[in-house]
Amino acid sequence: MGNQRAAGDIDARVALAQDRTTGPDELHELASDPSVLVRAAVAARPDAPATALRPLARDRDRTVREAVARNPATSQGNLLRLVTDTDRRVRWAVAANPACDARVRQVMVTAQDKELRGLLAEMPELEPELAAVLVGDASPEVRERLARHTYDTDTIAALLRDRTVRVRKGLAINEQTTAEQRHLLAEDSSPDVRATLVRAVELAEADLRALLTDRSAEVRRSMAMSEVTPEHIRRELENDADETVADEARRHHRAPAPAPRAGHRRALGTRFPGRAGGRTAQ
């Protein structure tokens, strides 16, 4: 009975912490509650006062600190503290917080945590100067994630010179690349890059023509299977010297929808269109 009563008391305090009518003074008191569940409930409130979130950012329990790290009401000072937290899940939660700003990102770019730098690399609002730092990141994974997500033309140009194939493959699926950058990727020394490119983005006619005779059958096969390959290019691949390429081209050939005959009107059937009840013509 004692355990049930204690559980009931915790549930009541959690409900109080989640109640939108609970005032700032009560939330501040609940922030020091002995129950992790209660403290986490306070930490997750987007309207929690700073006086309640401040001690929770230093809470001994990881789930509480993670809730603060995700809370858009968390101050910049607390986010700066949490982005260097000893628990990686807390640090990663900061990266997902919409309040994560330039000062916090500046800390992230030099973090020892590779995943945290990878999350930074994927941010659409990433400052060009921070992207320039990540271009030289020691981790190929971080550079690949930057290549896949960056909008910055200078960053893309720098990553085109990266010696790691997986990084250039990341660029190959980035829809922000220019026609000239895609041309360079179409001539990349790695067939993996060229195969990834033809599967991911639309290419100029001249590049497609050149790739029809690509020395790698896998590149031509990828063209044959790609949803972005124009049908006239796919039809040419049906005659490829490699039978697997030709088979894929024939398998993925999409016949165009038949054009309506001149003067032909689609039959409306026996019901009058738009008439309630659908009476039939007499």
KOLFIMAR-635550 format. One record per residue (C-alpha): residue in one letter; x negated, y negated, z; residue number from 1. Coordinates in steps of 0.02 Angstrom, whole numbers, plus 50000, padded with zeros to 5 digits. Each point is the difference from the previous one (the first is absolute). Layout:
REC  r     c1     c2     c3    k
REC  A      X      Y      Z  NUM
...
// end
This chain:
REC  r     c1     c2     c3    k
REC  M  50000  50000  50000    1
REC  G  49856  49883  50042    2
REC  N  49922  50023  49828    3
REC  Q  50167  49969  49914    4
REC  R  50026  49842  50101    5
REC  A  49825  49939  49957    6
REC  A  50029  50036  49815    7
REC  G  50164  49907  50009    8
REC  D  49914  49851  50080    9
REC  I  49870  49998  49859   10
REC  D  50136  50010  49868   11
REC  A  50090  49854  50080   12
REC  R  49841  49895  50002   13
REC  V  49962  50046  49818   14
REC  A  50176  49946  49953   15
REC  L  49973  49837  50095   16
REC  A  49835  49972  49908   17
REC  Q  50087  50028  49834   18
REC  D  50153  49894  50041   19
REC  R  49995  49840  49898   20
REC  T  50081  49905  50142   21
REC  T  49859  50040  50121   22
REC  G  49912  49838  50042   23
REC  P  49813  49958  49990   24
REC  D  49974  50010  50189   25
REC  E  50073  50176  50007   26
REC  L  49896  50054  49850   27
REC  H  49844  49933  50083   28
REC  E  50041  50106  50153   29
REC  L  50038  50154  49894   30
REC  A  49831  49980  49914   31
REC  S  49920  50063  50161   32
REC  D  50122  50145  50023   33
REC  P  49918  50165  50053   34
REC  S  50084  50091  49854   35
REC  V  49912  50001  49832   36
REC  L  50169  50013  49915   37
REC  V  50059  49838  50077   38
REC  R  49839  49906  49962   39
REC  A  50002  50064  49821   40
REC  A  50180  49939  49980   41
REC  V  49947  49826  50053   42
REC  A  49847  50005  49889   43
REC  A  50106  50039  49847   44
REC  R  50120  49854  50020   45
REC  P  49973  49868  49865   46
REC  D  50068  49869  50119   47
REC  A  49891  50051  50147   48
REC  P  49920  49849  50085   49
REC  A  49812  49977  49993   50
REC  T  49992  50019  50190   51
REC  A  50067  50179  49978   52
REC  L  49894  50049  49850   53
REC  R  49836  49935  50069   54
REC  P  49979  50132  50136   55
REC  L  50071  50135  49886   56
REC  A  49861  49968  49874   57
REC  R  49883  50065  50136   58
REC  D  50113  50142  50056   59
REC  R  49915  50163  50049   60
REC  D  50118  50098  49888   61
REC  R  49963  50009  49815   62
REC  T  50183  50005  49945   63
REC  V  50035  49836  50090   64
REC  R  49851  49912  49920   65
REC  E  50050  50070  49830   66
REC  A  50175  49928  50021   67
REC  V  49924  49830  50038   68
REC  A  49885  50016  49849   69
REC  R  50152  50027  49887   70
REC  N  50104  49861  50077   71
REC  P  50009  49847  49885   72
REC  A  50021  49891  50156   73
REC  T  49826  50047  50062   74
REC  S  49883  49852  50008   75
REC  Q  49844  49985  49895   76
REC  G  49895  50013  50156   77
REC  N  50077  50167  50046   78
REC  L  49984  50064  49822   79
REC  L  49816  49955  50002   80
REC  R  49983  50102  50158   81
REC  L  50099  50147  49934   82
REC  V  49911  50010  49831   83
REC  T  49845  50053  50098   84
REC  D  50096  50120  50113   85
REC  T  49916  50164  50046   86
REC  D  50146  50098  49925   87
REC  R  50005  50006  49811   88
REC  R  50191  50008  49991   89
REC  V  50010  49835  50091   90
REC  R  49876  49921  49880   91
REC  W  50095  50067  49850   92
REC  A  50163  49931  50069   93
REC  V  49924  49826  49999   94
REC  A  49969  50017  49813   95
REC  A  50186  50034  49973   96
REC  N  50055  49850  50104   97
REC  P  50071  49858  49892   98
REC  A  49917  49878  50120   99
REC  C  49828  50068  49954  100
REC  D  49916  49841  49934  101
REC  A  49835  49943  49927  102
REC  R  49909  49998  50167  103
REC  V  50051  50179  50036  104
REC  R  49954  50055  49824  105
REC  Q  49829  49920  50024  106
REC  V  49971  50119  50145  107
REC  M  50065  50149  49903  108
REC  V  49878  49978  49855  109
REC  T  49850  50036  50113  110
REC  A  50083  50136  50105  111
REC  Q  49913  50166  50025  112
REC  D  50167  50086  49969  113
REC  K  50001  50052  49817  114
REC  E  50189  50024  49997  115
REC  L  50027  49826  50069  116
REC  R  49893  49928  49859  117
REC  G  50099  50107  49878  118
REC  L  50163  49928  50064  119
REC  L  49926  49827  49978  120
REC  A  49950  50042  49821  121
REC  E  50182  50040  49958  122
REC  M  50071  49834  50062  123
REC  P  50073  49897  49857  124
REC  E  49961  49837  50091  125
REC  L  49817  50043  50023  126
REC  E  49888  49848  49981  127
REC  P  49877  50007  49852  128
REC  E  49852  49971  50116  129
REC  L  50048  50152  50104  130
REC  A  50029  50103  49842  131
REC  A  49824  49951  49947  132
REC  V  49934  50075  50161  133
REC  L  50097  50162  49973  134
REC  V  49930  50015  49823  135
REC  G  49836  50044  50085  136
REC  D  50077  50110  50135  137
REC  A  49898  50155  50042  138
REC  S  50153  50111  49984  139
REC  P  50054  50052  49823  140
REC  E  50174  50031  50070  141
REC  V  50016  49820  50057  142
REC  R  49940  49936  49831  143
REC  E  50121  50117  49910  144
REC  R  50146  49935  50103  145
REC  L  49948  49823  49959  146
REC  A  49988  50046  49815  147
REC  R  50176  50071  50001  148
REC  H  50081  49850  50084  149
REC  T  49903  49841  49965  150
REC  Y  50079  49858  49902  151
REC  D  49837  49901  49989  152
REC  T  49923  49996  49826  153
REC  D  49823  49970  50065  154
REC  T  50016  50147  50119  155
REC  I  50058  50113  49858  156
REC  A  49854  49941  49893  157
REC  A  49877  50043  50138  158
REC  L  50077  50171  50031  159
REC  L  49986  50042  49815  160
REC  R  49813  50009  50031  161
REC  D  50017  50119  50148  162
REC  R  49900  50159  49972  163
REC  T  50124  50111  50092  164
REC  V  50126  50083  49884  165
REC  R  50141  50003  50129  166
REC  V  49989  49810  50015  167
REC  R  50017  49974  49814  168
REC  K  50143  50127  49999  169
REC  G  50083  49887  50128  170
REC  L  49985  49855  49878  171
REC  A  50072  50109  49862  172
REC  I  50170  50006  50087  173
REC  N  50001  49816  50050  174
REC  E  50134  49914  49897  175
REC  Q  49919  49831  50032  176
REC  T  49856  50037  49881  177
REC  T  49988  49895  49843  178
REC  A  49999  50068  49823  179
REC  E  49812  49972  49991  180
REC  Q  49971  50090  50165  181
REC  R  50106  50147  49940  182
REC  H  49896  50003  49841  183
REC  L  49843  50018  50105  184
REC  L  50080  50140  50100  185
REC  A  50052  50087  49838  186
REC  E  49815  50005  49957  187
REC  D  49946  50056  50174  188
REC  S  49864  50133  50004  189
REC  S  50107  50113  50112  190
REC  P  50138  50103  49918  191
REC  D  50088  50001  50169  192
REC  V  50016  49811  49992  193
REC  R  50062  50003  49820  194
REC  A  50125  50139  50038  195
REC  T  50066  49906  50151  196
REC  L  50016  49841  49897  197
REC  V  50105  50074  49861  198
REC  R  50119  50077  50126  199
REC  A  50024  49839  50098  200
REC  V  50008  49843  49893  201
REC  E  50043  49940  49826  202
REC  L  49854  49972  49883  203
REC  A  49971  49898  49844  204
REC  E  50025  50088  49833  205
REC  A  49814  49992  49960  206
REC  D  49955  50087  50163  207
REC  L  50132  50134  49973  208
REC  R  49933  50032  49825  209
REC  A  49824  50020  50066  210
REC  L  50059  50119  50136  211
REC  L  50085  50111  49871  212
REC  T  49827  50064  49959  213
REC  D  49932  49995  50176  214
REC  R  49863  50129  50026  215
REC  S  50092  50068  50153  216
REC  A  50147  50114  49965  217
REC  E  50063  49961  50177  218
REC  V  50015  49816  49956  219
REC  R  50098  50040  49842  220
REC  R  50107  50123  50097  221
REC  S  50037  49867  50130  222
REC  M  50055  49884  49859  223
REC  A  50114  50134  49933  224
REC  M  50083  50021  50170  225
REC  S  50006  49817  50052  226
REC  E  50165  49910  50019  227
REC  V  49920  49838  49938  228
REC  T  49931  50072  49838  229
REC  P  50094  49931  49848  230
REC  E  50089  50133  49901  231
REC  H  49906  49965  49839  232
REC  I  49837  50037  50091  233
REC  R  50073  50158  50076  234
REC  R  50056  50060  49829  235
REC  E  49821  49985  49938  236
REC  L  49941  50104  50146  237
REC  E  50115  50140  49943  238
REC  N  49868  50033  49867  239
REC  D  49853  49995  50121  240
REC  A  49862  50126  49970  241
REC  D  50017  50063  50178  242
REC  E  50155  50109  50010  243
REC  T  50034  49958  50182  244
REC  V  50007  49816  49955  245
REC  A  50114  50031  49852  246
REC  D  50114  50110  50105  247
REC  E  50017  49867  50135  248
REC  A  50038  49867  49869  249
REC  R  50137  50107  49925  250
REC  R  50068  50043  50173  251
REC  H  50009  49818  50053  252
REC  H  50064  49933  49836  253
REC  R  50155  49895  50030  254
REC  A  50115  49993  49852  255
REC  P  50076  49826  49977  256
REC  A  50186  49984  50032  257
REC  P  50100  50006  49836  258
REC  A  50051  49829  49938  259
REC  P  50187  49971  49978  260
REC  R  50063  50012  49821  261
REC  A  50042  49837  49915  262
REC  G  50182  49956  50026  263
REC  H  50023  50139  50128  264
REC  R  50087  49956  50163  265
REC  R  49998  50108  50153  266
REC  A  50169  50080  50030  267
REC  L  50088  49937  50155  268
REC  G  50101  50157  50022  269
REC  T  50189  50010  50025  270
REC  R  50006  49883  50149  271
REC  F  50011  49812  49992  272
REC  P  49840  49930  50076  273
REC  G  50024  49897  50156  274
REC  R  50184  50040  50023  275
REC  A  50049  50055  50173  276
REC  G  50067  50175  50004  277
REC  G  49919  50042  49832  278
REC  R  50158  50017  49895  279
REC  T  49976  50091  49837  280
REC  A  50034  49924  49831  281
REC  Q  50167  50038  49924  282
// end
